[in-house]
Amino acid sequence: MALQVSVEDATGTIHPKAYYRISSLSIDRRERRAQAQVLGYKDQEAFLAGKAPIDIAGYKVNQEAYDEVFADLNISAASVLAVIYNALKQTAKFQAAQDA
């Protein structure tokens, strides 16, 4: 699972097929919070070649949003990642992202 979206990096270079993958995820079910770190690469080929990321994005789920984000969660690694990727697509940065 990953997201593909056009992004402009800090130097002003546009990457039309930037490839973002969740690199870390922490869910605290007792406190009803979650956070993810998402690494962005120039494209999928750069990721597969082991190149350094061009971007690091963070995503947090606070207590107020926890039930909405995880409403239909069937606890498995794949479903947790799918939920977070779908939540990321609701943010401004990833609104135009496509599943990759």
Backbone as JSON Lines, residues from 0, in Angstrom:
{"i":0,"aa":"M","n":[0.83,-1.17,0.0],"ca":[0.0,0.0,0.0],"c":[0.88,1.24,0.0]}
{"i":1,"aa":"A","n":[0.43,2.22,-0.73],"ca":[1.13,3.49,-0.8],"c":[0.2,4.51,-1.44]}
{"i":2,"aa":"L","n":[0.64,5.77,-1.44],"ca":[-0.1,6.84,-2.12],"c":[0.81,7.49,-3.13]}
{"i":3,"aa":"Q","n":[0.24,7.88,-4.25],"ca":[0.99,8.58,-5.28],"c":[0.31,9.92,-5.52]}
{"i":4,"aa":"V","n":[1.11,11.0,-5.47],"ca":[0.56,12.34,-5.59],"c":[1.66,13.26,-6.12]}
{"i":5,"aa":"S","n":[1.26,14.31,-6.81],"ca":[2.21,15.31,-7.29],"c":[2.52,16.26,-6.14]}
{"i":6,"aa":"V","n":[3.81,16.45,-5.85],"ca":[4.23,17.35,-4.77],"c":[5.39,18.22,-5.23]}
{"i":7,"aa":"E","n":[5.52,19.35,-4.57],"ca":[6.66,20.24,-4.78],"c":[7.54,20.15,-3.55]}
{"i":8,"aa":"D","n":[8.83,19.85,-3.74],"ca":[9.72,19.72,-2.57],"c":[10.23,21.08,-2.12]}
{"i":9,"aa":"A","n":[11.07,21.08,-1.09],"ca":[11.56,22.32,-0.5],"c":[12.39,23.16,-1.47]}
{"i":10,"aa":"T","n":[12.95,22.54,-2.5],"ca":[13.76,23.28,-3.47],"c":[12.92,23.82,-4.63]}
{"i":11,"aa":"G","n":[11.62,23.5,-4.63],"ca":[10.75,23.96,-5.7],"c":[10.6,22.97,-6.84]}
{"i":12,"aa":"T","n":[11.27,21.82,-6.74],"ca":[11.16,20.79,-7.78],"c":[9.82,20.08,-7.63]}
{"i":13,"aa":"I","n":[9.12,19.91,-8.74],"ca":[7.84,19.21,-8.73],"c":[8.08,17.75,-9.06]}
{"i":14,"aa":"H","n":[7.52,16.88,-8.24],"ca":[7.61,15.44,-8.44],"c":[6.2,14.94,-8.76]}
{"i":15,"aa":"P","n":[5.87,14.75,-10.04],"ca":[4.49,14.42,-10.43],"c":[4.02,13.04,-9.98]}
{"i":16,"aa":"K","n":[4.94,12.15,-9.65],"ca":[4.56,10.8,-9.23],"c":[5.19,10.45,-7.89]}
{"i":17,"aa":"A","n":[5.2,11.44,-6.98],"ca":[5.78,11.18,-5.66],"c":[5.06,9.99,-5.02]}
{"i":18,"aa":"Y","n":[5.83,9.19,-4.32],"ca":[5.36,7.91,-3.79],"c":[5.53,7.94,-2.27]}
{"i":19,"aa":"Y","n":[4.42,7.87,-1.54],"ca":[4.43,7.97,-0.08],"c":[4.04,6.65,0.55]}
{"i":20,"aa":"R","n":[4.83,6.25,1.55],"ca":[4.54,5.01,2.3],"c":[4.62,5.3,3.79]}
{"i":21,"aa":"I","n":[3.75,4.66,4.55],"ca":[3.81,4.77,6.0],"c":[5.09,4.08,6.46]}
{"i":22,"aa":"S","n":[5.91,4.81,7.22],"ca":[7.15,4.22,7.72],"c":[7.03,3.81,9.18]}
{"i":23,"aa":"S","n":[6.18,4.48,9.93],"ca":[5.94,4.07,11.31],"c":[4.51,4.43,11.7]}
{"i":24,"aa":"L","n":[3.96,3.63,12.6],"ca":[2.59,3.82,13.04],"c":[2.49,3.42,14.49]}
{"i":25,"aa":"S","n":[1.86,4.28,15.28],"ca":[1.66,4.0,16.69],"c":[0.19,4.25,17.02]}
{"i":26,"aa":"I","n":[-0.46,3.24,17.58],"ca":[-1.86,3.36,17.98],"c":[-1.96,3.06,19.47]}
{"i":27,"aa":"D","n":[-2.51,4.01,20.19],"ca":[-2.73,3.83,21.63],"c":[-4.24,3.68,21.82]}
{"i":28,"aa":"R","n":[-4.7,2.43,21.91],"ca":[-6.13,2.16,22.01],"c":[-6.7,2.63,23.34]}
{"i":29,"aa":"R","n":[-5.91,2.58,24.4],"ca":[-6.39,3.02,25.71],"c":[-6.61,4.54,25.73]}
{"i":30,"aa":"E","n":[-5.64,5.28,25.21],"ca":[-5.73,6.74,25.17],"c":[-6.51,7.26,23.95]}
{"i":31,"aa":"R","n":[-6.82,6.34,23.02],"ca":[-7.58,6.68,21.82],"c":[-6.87,7.76,20.99]}
{"i":32,"aa":"R","n":[-5.63,7.46,20.64],"ca":[-4.8,8.35,19.81],"c":[-3.98,7.49,18.87]}
{"i":33,"aa":"A","n":[-3.56,8.09,17.77],"ca":[-2.68,7.4,16.83],"c":[-1.82,8.43,16.12]}
{"i":34,"aa":"Q","n":[-0.67,7.97,15.65],"ca":[0.17,8.84,14.83],"c":[0.96,7.99,13.85]}
{"i":35,"aa":"A","n":[1.2,8.59,12.7],"ca":[1.95,7.9,11.65],"c":[2.99,8.84,11.08]}
{"i":36,"aa":"Q","n":[4.1,8.25,10.64],"ca":[5.1,8.99,9.89],"c":[5.05,8.44,8.47]}
{"i":37,"aa":"V","n":[5.01,9.34,7.49],"ca":[4.89,8.95,6.09],"c":[6.11,9.5,5.35]}
{"i":38,"aa":"L","n":[6.84,8.62,4.66],"ca":[8.0,9.05,3.89],"c":[7.63,9.15,2.42]}
{"i":39,"aa":"G","n":[8.05,10.25,1.79],"ca":[7.77,10.47,0.37],"c":[9.04,10.33,-0.45]}
{"i":40,"aa":"Y","n":[8.92,9.66,-1.56],"ca":[10.05,9.43,-2.48],"c":[9.72,10.07,-3.83]}
{"i":41,"aa":"K","n":[10.75,10.35,-4.62],"ca":[10.57,10.96,-5.94],"c":[9.52,10.2,-6.74]}
{"i":42,"aa":"D","n":[9.57,8.89,-6.69],"ca":[8.61,8.02,-7.37],"c":[8.79,6.61,-6.81]}
{"i":43,"aa":"Q","n":[7.98,5.68,-7.28],"ca":[8.06,4.31,-6.77],"c":[9.42,3.68,-7.08]}
{"i":44,"aa":"E","n":[9.97,4.0,-8.22],"ca":[11.27,3.44,-8.6],"c":[12.36,3.88,-7.62]}
{"i":45,"aa":"A","n":[12.3,5.15,-7.18],"ca":[13.29,5.64,-6.22],"c":[13.16,4.89,-4.89]}
{"i":46,"aa":"F","n":[11.92,4.63,-4.47],"ca":[11.71,3.84,-3.25],"c":[12.29,2.44,-3.4]}
{"i":47,"aa":"L","n":[11.97,1.79,-4.52],"ca":[12.44,0.41,-4.73],"c":[13.96,0.34,-4.84]}
{"i":48,"aa":"A","n":[14.58,1.42,-5.32],"ca":[16.04,1.46,-5.45],"c":[16.73,1.83,-4.14]}
{"i":49,"aa":"G","n":[15.96,2.09,-3.09],"ca":[16.54,2.42,-1.8],"c":[17.04,3.85,-1.68]}
{"i":50,"aa":"K","n":[16.55,4.73,-2.54],"ca":[16.95,6.14,-2.49],"c":[16.41,6.8,-1.23]}
{"i":51,"aa":"A","n":[17.01,7.91,-0.86],"ca":[16.56,8.67,0.32],"c":[15.23,9.34,0.02]}
{"i":52,"aa":"P","n":[14.39,9.48,1.05],"ca":[13.11,10.17,0.84],"c":[13.32,11.65,0.55]}
{"i":53,"aa":"I","n":[12.37,12.23,-0.17],"ca":[12.4,13.67,-0.47],"c":[11.52,14.45,0.49]}
{"i":54,"aa":"D","n":[10.7,13.73,1.28],"ca":[9.75,14.4,2.17],"c":[9.4,13.47,3.33]}
{"i":55,"aa":"I","n":[9.11,14.07,4.47],"ca":[8.61,13.35,5.63],"c":[7.35,14.07,6.08]}
{"i":56,"aa":"A","n":[6.26,13.34,6.19],"ca":[5.0,13.93,6.64],"c":[4.53,13.19,7.89]}
{"i":57,"aa":"G","n":[3.84,13.9,8.75],"ca":[3.28,13.29,9.94],"c":[1.76,13.37,9.89]}
{"i":58,"aa":"Y","n":[1.13,12.44,10.55],"ca":[-0.33,12.42,10.63],"c":[-0.7,11.98,12.03]}
{"i":59,"aa":"K","n":[-1.61,12.73,12.67],"ca":[-2.04,12.39,14.02],"c":[-3.55,12.25,14.07]}
{"i":60,"aa":"V","n":[-4.01,11.28,14.84],"ca":[-5.43,11.1,15.11],"c":[-5.61,11.41,16.6]}
{"i":61,"aa":"N","n":[-6.36,12.48,16.89],"ca":[-6.59,12.82,18.29],"c":[-7.81,12.06,18.83]}
{"i":62,"aa":"Q","n":[-8.08,12.23,20.1],"ca":[-9.18,11.51,20.74],"c":[-10.52,11.8,20.08]}
{"i":63,"aa":"E","n":[-10.73,13.03,19.67],"ca":[-12.0,13.41,19.07],"c":[-12.23,12.71,17.73]}
{"i":64,"aa":"A","n":[-11.18,12.47,16.98],"ca":[-11.31,11.86,15.64],"c":[-11.12,10.34,15.66]}
{"i":65,"aa":"Y","n":[-10.68,9.78,16.76],"ca":[-10.33,8.37,16.84],"c":[-11.47,7.46,16.39]}
{"i":66,"aa":"D","n":[-12.67,7.66,16.94],"ca":[-13.8,6.79,16.6],"c":[-14.16,6.89,15.12]}
{"i":67,"aa":"E","n":[-14.09,8.08,14.57],"ca":[-14.41,8.24,13.15],"c":[-13.38,7.55,12.26]}
{"i":68,"aa":"V","n":[-12.11,7.73,12.56],"ca":[-11.05,7.14,11.75],"c":[-11.06,5.62,11.85]}
{"i":69,"aa":"F","n":[-11.26,5.1,13.04],"ca":[-11.18,3.66,13.26],"c":[-12.55,2.99,13.41]}
{"i":70,"aa":"A","n":[-13.6,3.62,12.93],"ca":[-14.97,3.13,13.13],"c":[-15.18,1.69,12.67]}
{"i":71,"aa":"D","n":[-14.72,1.35,11.48],"ca":[-14.97,0.02,10.9],"c":[-13.72,-0.86,10.93]}
{"i":72,"aa":"L","n":[-12.86,-0.63,11.89],"ca":[-11.58,-1.32,11.91],"c":[-11.71,-2.76,12.38]}
{"i":73,"aa":"N","n":[-11.27,-3.66,11.51],"ca":[-11.11,-5.07,11.86],"c":[-9.62,-5.2,12.13]}
{"i":74,"aa":"I","n":[-9.23,-5.42,13.37],"ca":[-7.83,-5.34,13.75],"c":[-6.97,-6.38,13.02]}
{"i":75,"aa":"S","n":[-6.29,-5.91,12.01],"ca":[-5.27,-6.67,11.3],"c":[-4.31,-5.63,10.74]}
{"i":76,"aa":"A","n":[-3.09,-6.01,10.48],"ca":[-2.1,-5.05,9.99],"c":[-2.56,-4.4,8.7]}
{"i":77,"aa":"A","n":[-3.11,-5.18,7.78],"ca":[-3.53,-4.63,6.49],"c":[-4.67,-3.63,6.65]}
{"i":78,"aa":"S","n":[-5.63,-3.94,7.5],"ca":[-6.77,-3.02,7.65],"c":[-6.36,-1.75,8.38]}
{"i":79,"aa":"V","n":[-5.45,-1.84,9.32],"ca":[-4.97,-0.64,10.01],"c":[-4.28,0.28,9.02]}
{"i":80,"aa":"L","n":[-3.41,-0.26,8.19],"ca":[-2.73,0.56,7.18],"c":[-3.72,1.16,6.2]}
{"i":81,"aa":"A","n":[-4.7,0.4,5.76],"ca":[-5.71,0.92,4.84],"c":[-6.47,2.08,5.47]}
{"i":82,"aa":"V","n":[-6.81,1.96,6.73],"ca":[-7.52,3.02,7.43],"c":[-6.68,4.29,7.46]}
{"i":83,"aa":"I","n":[-5.4,4.16,7.79],"ca":[-4.53,5.34,7.86],"c":[-4.33,5.96,6.48]}
{"i":84,"aa":"Y","n":[-4.11,5.14,5.45],"ca":[-3.97,5.69,4.1],"c":[-5.25,6.43,3.69]}
{"i":85,"aa":"N","n":[-6.41,5.89,4.0],"ca":[-7.66,6.58,3.67],"c":[-7.81,7.88,4.45]}
{"i":86,"aa":"A","n":[-7.38,7.88,5.71],"ca":[-7.43,9.1,6.5],"c":[-6.46,10.14,5.94]}
{"i":87,"aa":"L","n":[-5.28,9.71,5.51],"ca":[-4.33,10.64,4.9],"c":[-4.93,11.32,3.67]}
{"i":88,"aa":"K","n":[-5.71,10.58,2.89],"ca":[-6.31,11.15,1.68],"c":[-7.37,12.21,1.99]}
{"i":89,"aa":"Q","n":[-7.73,12.35,3.25],"ca":[-8.67,13.4,3.64],"c":[-7.95,14.7,4.0]}
{"i":90,"aa":"T","n":[-6.61,14.67,4.05],"ca":[-5.84,15.88,4.38],"c":[-5.53,16.65,3.1]}
{"i":91,"aa":"A","n":[-5.24,17.93,3.25],"ca":[-4.96,18.8,2.1],"c":[-3.79,18.28,1.27]}
{"i":92,"aa":"K","n":[-2.74,17.81,1.92],"ca":[-1.55,17.37,1.2],"c":[-1.83,16.18,0.29]}
{"i":93,"aa":"F","n":[-2.7,15.27,0.72],"ca":[-2.92,14.03,-0.02],"c":[-4.31,13.93,-0.65]}
{"i":94,"aa":"Q","n":[-5.03,15.06,-0.73],"ca":[-6.38,15.04,-1.27],"c":[-6.44,14.5,-2.7]}
{"i":95,"aa":"A","n":[-5.45,14.78,-3.5],"ca":[-5.43,14.33,-4.89],"c":[-4.68,13.02,-5.07]}
{"i":96,"aa":"A","n":[-4.26,12.4,-3.99],"ca":[-3.45,11.18,-4.07],"c":[-4.28,9.99,-4.58]}
{"i":97,"aa":"Q","n":[-3.58,9.13,-5.28],"ca":[-4.16,7.88,-5.79],"c":[-3.47,6.72,-5.07]}
{"i":98,"aa":"D","n":[-4.18,5.62,-4.88],"ca":[-3.55,4.44,-4.31],"c":[-2.5,3.93,-5.27]}
{"i":99,"aa":"A","n":[-1.37,3.51,-4.74],"ca":[-0.27,3.02,-5.6],"c":[0.13,1.63,-5.17]}
